[in-house]
Each structure stands twice: as structure tokens, then as C-alpha cells.
Amino acid sequence: MKKRITIAFIGIDGTGKSTHAEKISSWLQEHEIKCIIIPFHKWMFVDKLKTLFGKYVDSGRKQNSLSPYAPKKNTLAALLKPPIALLDNILMFYLSRWKFKDYDVIIFDRFVCATLIKFKALNYHVNWLRPVWQNIRVDIGLVLDAPIQQSLNTIDDRDYHILYTNEQLAIEKGEYLEMAIKHGYEVFDTSEPLEEVHEKIKRYLGEILFSRSLKE
């Protein structure tokens, strides 16, 4: 395998991206593959900006709210958040590739496209940025897919969450499946039992990364 292969787990909320990223990281390290996970829902500088300007761009966004989060399109948040978040994510991607260049595998838990896809579902202005976020890619993309109701149930079970509508998640789901077709990313149905999905992901990655003997 070549050095520094990038893998991204993407998909709608509640499909097990973080769980499968951790399990695959552990599996790779068992085979002495130097691996690290980069969580893309963490930010480089946006959190600091939110501390200063959050009340202006995140008004109405409350965790554990009983009402879905649906900001109006013609708001300051809808105009400012997409390009700022995109810049943050792009910097994170390229800085991670440079910082961990001596690693065999970098796993991204979510990716650049995920933030902009979420913003699109929330009716933000993102289409003018599509040529950028839709064309930044990794070596191996894994789209975790699940029925929308399963996603909603998983979100609801979390201690801290933002509530989204069926329509918003449907937009996201469509975008991820489109990304899979565009870039040849593999799609995994995570409505199946966790360990069965994990074994399928292992087999898929094994065929790409390892020799047949090591894969077994």
C-alpha cells in the first residue's frame, strides 16, 4: 500500500460514522498500520468565531429543542457560515495531510462536503460553493446510509442533539448518494446489524489496502 491513504466516513446523522471510524482504526492498527482519525465536526477557528459572533449567526439554534432547526435563508448565518466553514474544513484537510504525512492511513470522521451538505439541507446559500466542496475528495470514500426514521431515532437518543426534519435529512441523503456516484464511493446500508456492516467495510478495505493473506 502507498503511504498516507485518506479515508472518509460520510452520511446522514445517526449512521454510525464515528463508531465505524473507531472500529476500522483499531482494526488497521492491529495489523500495524499507522493510522489516525481526524474528526471533521471539530473546527480549527470557527468555534472561536462562534464565541464572538454566535448570537448573530446562530440565533434559534438550540440543543435538545423540541422544534426542528430551520433557519431562514435570508439571514446573516445563511450568508456567512458556508464560506467560513468551507475555508475552515479545507484548511483542516490539507493541514492534516501535511501534519500526518508519515502515517499510512488518515481517517476522516465526516469530511469537507458534510458541512456544506448540512447547510444545503438547512436552506443556506451553498450552491455557489458546490464546485469546491463537491470536488475535494479522498482516496477512499465510505457512504454510510440508513432509513431516515432510523437516523431520527438515533439522533433523539443522544444526550445532546439538534433536531432536524425528515425533509432536511432527505436532502442530505440524496446529496451523499450523489457523491457516491460522482466519485465512486462505496455505500453501506447501516440498517443492518453493526458487526455485519463492520465486516463488510473490512472486506471492502481489505481488498484495496492489503494482500489477500493479510486480509484473511
C-alpha positions, -999 to 999 in steps of 0.1 A, spaced: 0 0 0 12 35 -7 18 60 21 -8 82 35 -41 69 21 -71 91 31 -104 75 40 -136 94 48 -168 82 65 -197 103 54 -235 101 56 -266 115 74 -267 118 111 -270 86 131 -255 62 106 -225 52 128 -197 72 112 -177 78 144 -183 42 156 -171 26 124 -142 50 121 -130 39 155 -135 2 147 -117 5 114 -89 24 130 -84 -3 157 -85 -30 130 -58 -13 110 -36 -7 140 -39 -44 149 -22 -50 115 5 -25 124 -9 1 100 -1 36 114 -35 53 115 -52 84 129 -87 97 130 -95 134 122 -130 144 134 -144 169 109 -171 181 132 -144 198 152 -132 231 140 -99 249 136 -111 285 141 -148 286 136 -155 278 173 -136 309 183 -156 330 159 -188 315 173 -178 326 207 -176 361 195 -204 363 170 -225 332 178 -255 352 189 -257 368 155 -252 338 133 -267 310 154 -299 326 167 -326 300 171 -302 271 172 -308 253 205 -297 218 215 -324 194 227 -351 217 213 -384 201 206 -387 222 174 -366 213 143 -338 237 134 -348 256 102 -332 290 99 -345 314 73 -325 316 41 -320 353 40 -302 356 73 -267 366 83 -260 330 92 -271 317 58 -248 341 40 -217 339 62 -215 304 77 -210 284 45 -178 301 31 -163 304 66 -170 268 74 -157 257 40 -125 276 45 -120 260 79 -126 225 66 -103 229 36 -75 241 59 -82 212 82 -80 187 53 -47 200 39 -31 207 72 -40 171 84 -24 156 52 8 176 58 9 171 96 4 134 95 22 127 62 42 99 79 10 80 87 -2 51 65 -39 60 68 -57 91 77 -94 85 85 -117 115 84 -149 112 105 -171 133 82 -155 154 55 -155 188 38 -187 180 19 -205 171 51 -207 206 65 -219 221 32 -244 193 26 -258 201 61 -260 237 52 -278 230 20 -304 210 39 -308 240 62 -315 262 32 -282 281 34 -266 296 3 -242 269 -7 -247 261 -44 -222 288 -54 -196 269 -34 -206 235 -49 -177 233 -74 -154 235 -45 -169 212 -18 -182 186 -42 -148 181 -59 -125 178 -29 -122 141 -24 -103 114 -5 -87 82 -18 -115 60 -3 -149 73 5 -174 53 25 -210 65 25 -230 51 54 -267 51 45 -298 43 66 -335 50 65 -344 85 76 -365 73 105 -336 53 119 -315 84 117 -341 104 136 -344 77 163 -306 77 168 -305 115 170 -333 115 195 -314 90 217 -284 113 221 -279 134 252 -272 165 231 -286 169 197 -301 193 172 -335 182 158 -338 181 120 -368 173 98 -374 144 75 -372 167 46 -338 181 57 -324 146 62 -338 135 28 -319 163 11 -287 152 28 -293 116 20 -297 125 -17 -265 146 -17 -244 118 -2 -257 92 -27 -250 116 -55 -214 120 -41 -211 82 -41 -220 80 -78 -198 110 -87 -166 98 -70 -172 61 -69 -176 59 -32 -189 27 -17 -223 28 0 -230 7 31 -265 1 45 -262 6 82 -297 -5 90 -281 -40 91 -265 -52 124 -234 -32 134 -210 -61 133 -222 -72 99 -217 -37 85 -182 -36 101 -173 -69 85 -184 -56 51 -164 -25 55 -133 -45 65 -137 -68 35 -140 -38 11 -110 -20 26 -90 -52 28 -93 -58 -10 -80 -23 -16 -53 -20 11 -39 -54 19 -27 -86 3 -52 -115 3 -33 -133 30 -33 -103 54 -69 -96 47 -78 -131 59 
